[in-house]
């Protein structure tokens, strides 16, 4: 295969892995709750993916997280 055409998968089902490790992914925050409640587990999942050969990792998008916090009227919601 031509190296210029090499495809890469960037979805490792992080949410499913967080749930498997016991992190609460309930609505309305889903996986963004993990950043609040279990950041060490998020880091652990990312380290495990990198150890398994992942070439890239990505965090949950921050804009939807902030939007969800605001919709919940959380006093400590980050400001943009």
Buried (B, 14 or more C-beta within 10 A) or exposed (E): EEEEEEEEEEEBEBBEBBBEBEBEBEEEBBBBBBBEEBEEBBEBBBEEBEEEEBEEBEEBEEEEBBEBBEEEEEEEBEEE
